[in-house]
Amino acid sequence: MQAVQVSCLNEPAVAADAGPPIIVDAEAPAQDQARLERAMNVIGSQIGELSINIADTSGMIGDVSGSLSVQAEELHALTRDVSMIARSNQTVAEASNGAIVSAKSTHKGLETTTQSVSGILINAVSDIKSMATNATETTGVLDAVASQITEVHSFSEAIQGIATQTQILAVNAGIMAAHAGNAGRGFAVIADAVKQLAEQTGTVSRDMVARLQALREIVDQMQKQNIENETAATAAFKRSTEIESELKKFSGFSQSVAGMITEIERIASPVEETTRACATVLAKVSDLDTQVHTSAEMLTAASTKIDRLVSFSENVIGEVAESGVVTADTPLIRHCMEKAEEVAALFEQTIRSGIMSMADLFDENYQPLPGTDPQQHMTRFTRHTDRLLPPIQEAMLEFDPRVLFCAAVDRNGYLPTHNRVFSRPQGPDPVWNTAHCRNRRLFDDRTGLAAGRNRKPFLLQTYRRDMGGGVYSLMKDLSAPIMVNGRHWGGLRIGFKISL
């Protein structure tokens, strides 16, 4: 809310370039005095109109300044965002280039590894194939050896049978030679020799059979082991075929990496172009950011100067009002001062009766009311002002048709009790609440604080009243101080329409 303050000075204000003072002869004719009063009224009216227009302009400049400040902050945030995008793009570009280098290195390594593994696998497959063939051939040889051993074993068994029969024959011949006596001695010698030969032959035959049996067991074990080796070699050959198939997939993966390199290279080029574009945009946005901030600072300085100009014009109006010249606002000023004294008297009477204490009346512990938007507050004196102030404040609306509201505020701009028309229960719409629920709120803007802290007989201000939703009402704010037992409590504010 942009407001301009009117100081009510007791000393006459003299402008530096006002020229020589106007000397009014006390004995001048009545018509001259009337002309002077009319001139003062015209001057006051024109200065008042100028003050209103300047106040309106000041408020608009304040709005533009605030909007420009918000835009400047947003533009500054945009600059940061663009800068972050530029840095991100640069990071992506660097990552893309790094990925390309890594992918190319990986691709080269995959090709080398694939070729090496392929060569090793081909040699291994050839070796395994040879091993399987050799195992098959060895199995055939061992089978032949086993067959020969079987035949030799059968021959040994036949020899052993013959030796046994020979031994039996020798025994029988010895028996027959014994029965023959001296005639059979020669035959007995031969029978005994044959017996010894048969025993030796049997011994050799048994030893040969035992050795052939042991050799057969060894050959059988070799056959069994060789069969297992042949099976393992065959399985290894089959597995090597599967590995060769997987190796082809590995080669396909290498081709995929090559394709990925191409895609990354396609991405890297637009990213680099985006990075360059972001750098250009960032430079332009940074320049614009600087210009907007400079414009906002210049606009703020212009608004401050206009505020001083409005204060000067309002001071002149205050001097005119205090000079005794009757203006359109004079009756309202006098009535406001009277009602401020009446409010002070009611406060003092309530304190004397013990209903309220001075500590209660000057309570500054503003307790927020939950769920209110705009925020409303309560104090220890709010319930007392709700009881005491409505008769005075409501009657002020009937005193002058220009009056729009009348409310007392403390020195911090807290407005406990408003006119009934502005004291509606809050609803869900903050914009509606701003216009219709103005009680129990802190109006600590420039106008509200000046009205609550002014100690001069009266203060006349021109300001734009915030009605919510970007809607403002241009009006005058008249206030008079409320003094309670010598202490300044606040002021009685009257807002009234401007007559142009």
C-alpha positions in Angstrom: 0.0 0.0 0.0 1.6 3.3 -1.1 0.8 6.2 1.1 1.9 9.8 1.5 2.1 11.5 4.9 0.8 14.9 5.8 2.6 16.5 8.7 0.6 19.1 10.6 3.2 21.7 11.5 2.5 24.4 14.0 5.1 26.7 12.4 4.2 28.3 9.1 5.9 26.8 6.2 7.7 29.1 3.8 9.0 27.9 0.5 12.5 28.8 -0.6 11.2 30.4 -3.8 8.0 31.8 -2.5 9.2 35.4 -3.1 8.5 38.2 -0.7 6.0 37.5 2.1 2.4 38.7 1.6 1.6 41.4 4.1 -2.0 41.5 5.0 -3.1 44.8 6.4 -5.3 44.2 9.4 -7.4 47.2 8.5 -7.7 46.2 4.8 -11.2 46.2 3.5 -13.4 43.2 4.0 -13.5 42.4 0.3 -9.7 42.1 0.2 -9.8 39.7 3.2 -12.4 37.7 1.4 -10.4 37.7 -1.8 -7.4 36.5 0.2 -9.4 33.7 1.8 -10.7 32.6 -1.6 -7.2 32.6 -3.0 -6.0 30.5 -0.1 -8.9 28.1 -0.7 -8.1 27.9 -4.4 -4.4 27.4 -3.7 -5.2 24.7 -1.1 -7.6 23.0 -3.4 -5.2 23.0 -6.3 -2.3 21.8 -4.0 -4.7 19.1 -2.7 -5.5 18.0 -6.3 -1.8 18.0 -7.1 -1.1 15.9 -4.0 -3.8 13.4 -4.9 -2.4 13.0 -8.4 1.1 12.7 -7.2 0.0 10.2 -4.6 -1.8 8.2 -7.3 1.3 8.4 -9.5 3.5 7.4 -6.5 1.4 4.4 -5.9 1.5 3.3 -9.5 5.3 3.8 -9.5 5.4 1.7 -6.3 3.4 -1.0 -8.0 5.6 -0.9 -11.1 8.7 -0.8 -8.9 7.5 -3.8 -6.9 6.5 -5.7 -10.1 9.9 -4.8 -11.7 11.7 -6.0 -8.6 9.9 -9.3 -8.8 10.7 -9.5 -12.5 14.3 -8.7 -11.7 14.5 -11.5 -9.2 12.8 -13.9 -11.6 15.2 -12.8 -14.3 18.1 -13.3 -11.9 16.8 -16.7 -11.2 16.4 -17.3 -14.9 20.1 -16.3 -15.3 21.1 -18.8 -12.7 19.0 -21.5 -14.4 20.4 -20.8 -17.8 23.9 -20.9 -16.3 23.1 -24.2 -14.7 21.8 -25.5 -18.1 25.0 -24.3 -19.8 27.1 -26.1 -17.2 25.0 -29.2 -17.5 25.3 -29.2 -21.2 29.0 -28.7 -20.9 29.1 -31.6 -18.5 27.1 -33.8 -20.9 29.3 -32.8 -23.8 32.4 -33.7 -21.8 30.7 -36.9 -20.7 29.7 -37.7 -24.3 33.3 -37.1 -25.6 34.6 -39.3 -22.7 32.1 -42.0 -23.5 33.1 -41.9 -27.2 36.7 -42.3 -26.2 35.9 -45.1 -23.8 33.6 -46.8 -26.2 36.2 -46.7 -29.0 38.8 -48.1 -26.7 36.3 -50.8 -25.6 35.5 -51.6 -29.2 39.1 -52.0 -30.1 39.7 -54.1 -27.1 36.7 -56.3 -27.9 37.9 -56.8 -31.4 41.4 -57.8 -30.2 40.0 -60.0 -27.5 37.5 -61.6 -29.9 40.2 -62.4 -32.4 42.5 -63.8 -29.8 39.8 -65.9 -28.1 38.6 -67.1 -31.6 42.2 -68.2 -32.4 42.6 -69.9 -29.1 39.3 -71.6 -29.4 40.0 -72.9 -32.9 43.3 -74.4 -31.8 41.6 -75.8 -28.7 38.8 -77.4 -30.8 41.4 -78.9 -33.1 43.3 -80.3 -30.1 40.1 -81.7 -28.6 39.1 -83.2 -31.8 42.5 -84.9 -32.2 42.3 -86.1 -28.6 38.9 -87.6 -29.2 40.2 -89.3 -32.4 43.3 -90.7 -30.5 41.1 -91.9 -27.7 38.9 -93.8 -30.2 42.0 -95.3 -31.9 43.5 -96.2 -28.5 40.3 -97.9 -27.5 40.5 -100.1 -30.7 44.1 -101.1 -29.9 43.3 -101.9 -26.3 40.4 -104.0 -27.5 42.8 -106.0 -29.9 45.3 -106.4 -27.0 42.5 -107.7 -24.8 41.5 -110.1 -27.4 45.1 -111.4 -27.9 45.4 -111.8 -24.1 42.2 -113.8 -24.0 43.5 -116.1 -26.7 46.9 -116.6 -24.9 45.1 -117.1 -21.6 43.1 -119.9 -23.3 46.3 -121.4 -24.6 47.9 -121.3 -21.2 44.8 -123.0 -19.7 45.1 -125.7 -22.4 48.8 -126.2 -21.6 48.0 -126.4 -17.9 45.4 -129.1 -18.7 47.9 -131.0 -20.7 50.4 -130.8 -17.9 47.8 -132.1 -15.5 47.0 -135.0 -17.7 50.7 -135.8 -18.2 51.2 -135.7 -14.5 48.3 -138.1 -14.0 49.7 -140.3 -16.7 53.2 -140.3 -15.1 51.7 -141.2 -11.7 49.8 -144.2 -13.4 53.0 -145.2 -15.2 55.0 -145.2 -11.9 52.3 -147.4 -10.3 52.4 -149.9 -13.2 56.3 -149.9 -13.1 56.2 -150.7 -9.4 53.9 -153.7 -10.1 56.3 -154.9 -12.8 59.3 -155.2 -10.5 62.8 -155.3 -12.0 61.3 -155.5 -15.4 59.7 -152.1 -15.0 62.6 -150.1 -13.5 63.5 -148.4 -16.7 59.9 -147.5 -17.4 59.7 -146.2 -13.8 62.7 -143.8 -14.5 60.9 -142.5 -17.6 57.7 -142.1 -15.7 59.4 -140.2 -13.0 61.1 -137.8 -15.6 57.7 -137.3 -17.2 56.2 -136.5 -13.9 58.9 -133.9 -13.1 58.4 -132.4 -16.6 54.6 -132.3 -16.0 55.1 -130.6 -12.6 57.4 -127.9 -14.1 55.1 -127.4 -17.1 52.2 -127.0 -14.7 54.1 -124.5 -12.5 55.1 -122.4 -15.5 51.6 -122.6 -16.9 50.0 -121.5 -13.6 52.5 -118.6 -13.4 51.7 -117.6 -17.0 48.0 -117.7 -16.3 48.4 -115.5 -13.2 50.5 -113.0 -15.1 48.0 -112.9 -18.0 45.2 -112.4 -15.5 46.9 -109.4 -14.0 47.8 -108.0 -17.4 44.1 -108.4 -18.5 43.0 -106.5 -15.4 45.4 -103.7 -16.3 44.1 -103.7 -19.9 40.5 -103.7 -18.7 41.2 -100.7 -16.4 42.9 -98.9 -19.3 39.9 -99.6 -21.5 37.6 -98.2 -18.9 39.7 -95.1 -18.4 40.1 -94.6 -22.1 36.3 -94.9 -22.6 35.8 -92.1 -20.0 38.5 -90.0 -21.8 36.7 -90.6 -25.1 33.4 -89.5 -23.5 35.0 -86.4 -22.0 36.7 -85.5 -25.3 33.4 -85.9 -27.1 31.6 -83.7 -24.6 34.4 -81.1 -24.8 34.1 -81.1 -28.5 30.4 -80.5 -28.3 30.9 -77.7 -25.7 33.5 -76.1 -27.9 30.9 -75.9 -30.6 28.6 -74.1 -28.2 31.4 -71.8 -27.2 32.0 -71.0 -30.8 28.3 -70.0 -31.1 28.5 -67.8 -28.0 31.7 -66.2 -29.5 29.7 -65.2 -32.5 27.3 -63.3 -30.1 30.4 -61.7 -28.6 31.3 -60.5 -32.0 27.8 -59.1 -32.4 28.2 -57.3 -29.1 31.3 -55.7 -30.5 29.3 -54.5 -33.5 26.7 -53.1 -31.1 29.4 -51.1 -29.3 30.4 -49.7 -32.7 26.8 -48.7 -33.3 26.6 -47.1 -29.9 29.7 -45.0 -30.7 27.9 -43.7 -33.8 24.8 -42.8 -31.7 26.9 -41.0 -29.0 28.7 -39.0 -31.7 25.3 -38.0 -33.1 24.2 -36.8 -29.6 27.5 -35.0 -28.9 27.1 -32.7 -31.8 23.7 -31.2 -30.8 24.8 -30.9 -27.2 27.8 -28.9 -28.2 25.6 -26.6 -30.3 23.2 -26.3 -27.4 26.1 -25.4 -25.1 27.2 -22.6 -27.5 23.6 -21.3 -27.7 23.2 -21.4 -23.9 26.4 -19.4 -23.6 25.1 -16.7 -26.0 21.7 -16.6 -24.2 23.4 -16.4 -20.8 25.4 -13.4 -21.9 22.3 -11.6 -23.2 20.2 -12.6 -20.1 23.0 -11.4 -17.8 23.1 -8.0 -19.6 19.3 -7.8 -19.4 19.5 -8.8 -15.7 21.9 -6.0 -15.0 19.7 -3.5 -16.9 16.5 -4.6 -15.1 18.2 -4.3 -11.7 19.5 -0.8 -12.6 16.0 0.2 -13.8 14.5 -1.1 -10.6 16.9 0.9 -8.4 16.3 4.1 -10.5 12.5 3.5 -10.2 12.8 3.1 -6.4 14.8 6.3 -6.2 12.2 8.1 -8.3 9.4 6.7 -6.0 11.3 8.0 -2.9 11.6 11.5 -4.5 7.9 11.5 -5.4 7.0 10.5 -1.8 9.0 13.6 -0.7 7.1 15.8 -3.2 3.8 14.4 -1.9 4.8 15.0 1.7 5.7 18.6 0.8 2.4 19.2 -0.9 0.5 17.5 2.0 2.4 19.7 4.5 1.2 22.8 2.6 -2.4 21.4 2.9 -1.9 20.9 6.6 -0.6 24.4 7.0 -3.6 25.7 5.1 -5.9 23.7 7.3 -4.3 24.9 10.5 -4.2 28.5 9.3 -7.9 29.0 10.1 -9.0 29.1 6.6 -12.1 26.9 6.3 -11.8 24.2 3.7 -14.1 21.3 2.7 -12.2 19.0 5.1 -12.3 21.4 8.1 -15.6 20.0 9.6 -14.4 16.5 9.3 -11.0 17.3 10.8 -12.6 19.0 13.8 -15.1 16.1 14.2 -12.3 13.5 14.1 -10.3 15.3 16.8 -13.4 15.5 19.0 -14.2 11.7 18.6 -10.6 10.8 19.3 -10.9 12.6 22.6 -14.2 10.8 23.2 -12.5 7.4 22.6 -9.7 8.3 25.0 -12.3 9.3 27.6 -14.1 5.9 27.2 -10.8 4.1 27.7 -9.9 6.1 30.8 -13.4 5.5 32.3 -13.2 1.7 31.7 -9.7 1.7 33.4 -11.0 3.6 36.4 -13.9 1.2 36.8 -11.4 -1.7 36.9 -13.0 -3.5 33.9 -9.7 -3.0 31.9 -6.2 -2.2 33.1 -3.6 0.0 31.4 -1.5 -3.1 30.8 -4.5 -4.7 29.0 -5.0 -1.6 26.8 -1.3 -1.4 25.9 -0.9 -5.1 25.2 1.3 -5.8 22.2 1.2 -9.6 22.3 -0.8 -10.0 19.1 -2.0 -13.6 19.1 -2.7 -15.0 15.5 -6.1 -16.5 14.9 -5.5 -19.9 13.2 -6.9 -20.4 9.8 -7.3 -16.8 8.8 -6.2 -15.3 5.5 -5.3 -12.4 5.6 -4.0 -13.1 9.1 -6.1 -11.8 12.0 -5.0 -11.3 15.6 -6.4 -10.9 19.1 -5.1 -8.9 22.1 -6.3 -8.5 25.7 -8.1 -5.2 24.7 -9.9 -6.4 21.6 -13.0 -7.6 23.4 -13.2 -4.1 25.1 -12.9 -2.2 21.9 -15.6 -4.4 20.4 -17.9 -3.2 23.1 -16.8 0.5 23.3 -16.0 1.7 19.8 -18.9 0.7 17.5 -21.3 3.5 18.5 -18.6 6.2 17.7 -17.3 4.5 14.6 -20.7 3.7 13.1 -22.0 7.2 13.8 -19.0 8.7 11.9 -20.3 7.0 8.7 -23.4 9.2 8.9 -21.6 12.4 9.6 -20.3 13.0 6.1 -21.3 11.1 2.9 -17.7 11.0 1.9 -16.7 8.9 4.9 -16.0 5.2 4.0 -14.8 3.9 7.2 -13.8 4.9 10.8 -11.6 2.8 13.0 -9.2 3.2 15.9 -5.7 1.7 15.6 -2.9 1.3 18.2 0.6 2.7 17.7 1.6 -0.5 15.7 -1.2 -0.2 13.2 -3.3 -2.9 14.8 -7.0 -2.4 14.1 -9.0 -4.4 16.6 -12.6 -3.2 15.8 -13.8 -2.1 12.4 -17.1 -0.9 11.0 -19.6 -3.7 10.8 -19.6 -3.6 7.0 -15.9 -4.5 7.1 -16.1 -7.0 10.0 -17.6 -10.0 8.1 -16.6 -13.6 9.0 -13.8 -14.8 6.8 -14.5 -17.2 4.0 -12.3 -19.4 1.8 -11.4 -16.6 -0.7 -8.4 -14.5 0.5 -9.3 -11.7 -2.0 -12.8 -11.4 -0.7 -11.5 -11.5 2.9 -9.1 -8.7 2.2 -12.0 -6.4 1.2 -14.7 -7.5 3.7 -12.8 -8.8 6.8 -10.5 -5.9 7.8 -11.0 -6.1 11.6 -8.4 -7.7 14.0 -5.6 -7.0 11.4 -2.2 -5.4 11.5 -2.0 -2.5 9.0 1.6 -1.8 9.5 2.1 -0.1 6.2 3.3 3.5 6.0 -0.2 5.0 6.3 -1.3 2.7 9.1 1.8 3.3 11.2 1.8 7.0 10.6 -1.9 7.2 11.7 -1.2 5.2 14.8 2.0 7.0 15.8 1.1 10.6 15.0 0.9 12.9 18.1 0.0 16.2 16.4 -3.6 17.4 16.5 -4.4 15.6 13.3 -2.7 14.0 10.3 -4.1 14.0 6.8 -2.7 11.5 4.3 -3.6 10.6 0.7 -3.1 6.9 -0.1 -4.2 4.0 -2.2 -6.3 1.5 -0.1 -5.6 -2.1 -0.9 -8.9 -3.9 -1.5 -7.3 -7.2 -2.5 -6.9 -8.8 -5.9 -4.8 -5.9 -7.3 -7.7 -3.4 -6.7 -6.9 -0.1 -5.0 -9.1 2.7 -3.9 -7.6 6.3 -3.9 -8.7 8.1 -0.8 -7.7 10.4 2.1 -6.9 9.2 5.5 -7.5 11.5 8.4 -6.4 10.6 11.9 -6.2 12.2 15.4 -4.2 10.8 18.3 -5.8 9.0 21.2 -4.1 9.9 24.5 -5.0 7.8 27.6 -3.9 9.0 31.0 -1.0 10.9 29.3 0.1 7.9 27.2 -0.2 7.7 23.5 -2.3 4.6 22.7 -2.8 5.2 18.9 -5.1 7.1 16.7 -8.7 7.3 15.3 -8.6 6.9 11.5 -11.2 8.1 9.1 -11.0 7.2 5.4 -13.0 9.3 3.1 -13.5 9.8 -0.6 -11.6 12.4 -2.6 -13.7 15.1 -4.2 -12.0 16.3 -7.4 
